[in-house]
Amino acid sequence: MEKQLKLLVLCSLAFLAACNRGTNFDVDVSKITVDVKVERFDVDFTNIDPAKVYSSVPELQKKYGDFFNFYVDNIISIGTPETAKFQSNYADFINWARLNTIISSVENVFPKEVNLEPLFVEGFKHYKYYFPNDSLPKIATIIAGYHESVFPTDNLLAFSLEKYLGTQYYNLYESFGIQRYNWVRMGKESLPVDYFRALINLRYPKTEDIEDNLLNEMIYRGRNQFFLKSMMPSLPDSLLWGYTDVQYRWVEYYESNIWTYLVDRKLLFDRTPLAIRNLTGEGPYTNAFGNQSAPGAASYCGYRIVCNYMKNHPDVTLQQLMTTKDFNEIYSKARYNP
């Protein structure tokens, strides 16, 4: 398989099948208007003079509502303004972030003048196309000290900008113990992908009444990828999957091999958590297929199952797809045979 991969990398992209084979993601959103605004909470918060923090708090609380207290108390854990050590804790956090070049790195990549809104416009337009009666959460940017990348609340998604600095900050990522396989997802271009991925987790989580087996997990993850592709059809598929270009070419090229492996070993209805995680979850690669493979390779077959299902049933809307709980129907009606 490794020899085949080397050959594959040299092949023309035209030789490879397109990700959206038989599925039309190109819809006309040219007349749809959206109002996208990214609130720079990170700028407002890190520019406070520690000596004037108490007088600055009311304005930020007014601007950001409940999110302000959620941020200081739950994300960076310095307590609320009502606590006695809030001022000293704020100063300690800012000094720590500056000492570790987090603030300066964010300022270099995302200066306060930068316009982040265009990154989200395509996704917002497509969401309005498919879900005309729904609203989308607001967007804010924060510095969280290398905890999570996205912090979702009921009406706001907050992004830790230090997790989106790009290739020139790999040394900083390494110093904070971030696994190398995650680095490919840590550029600013991943912001809209993570936004809609977080939205899926908020609005379309996998429910307990869906049987926990490998095939259902594959279809669930594949459905999520179908949603991402529907929101941002112009973005590279590798970006939507969080793959390198080579990893995406690998999983596309070996789709049939992956499926044959799963069927021959009777793994589709395996309920073992470790097996499910190894074949669909994140990581540097998929253990079953070697260290040249793409991670979560079985999820790609799940995506192709969903693509086939939607191709065969053009009357099914994206909203209906995202709310269905009958994954067996998706599989049976997809007539998937790579």
Secondary structure, 3 states (H helix, E strand, C coil): CHHHHHHHHHCCHHHCCCCCCCCCCCCCCCCCCCCCCEECHHHHHHCCCHHHHHHHHHHHHHHHCHHHHHHHHHHCCCCCCCCCCHHHHHHHHHHHHHHCCHHHHHHHHCCCCCCCCHHHHHHHHHHHHHCCCCCCCEEEEECCCCCCCEEECCCEEEEEHHHCCCHHHHHHHHHCCCCHHHHHHCCHHHHHHHHHHHHHHHHCCCCCCCCCCHHHHHHHHHHHHHHHHHHCCCCCHHHHHCCCHHHHHHHHHCHHHHHHHHHHCCCCCCCCHHHHHHHHCCCCCCHHHCCCCCCCHHHHHHHHHHHHHHHHCCCCCHHHHHHCCCHHHHHHHHCCCC
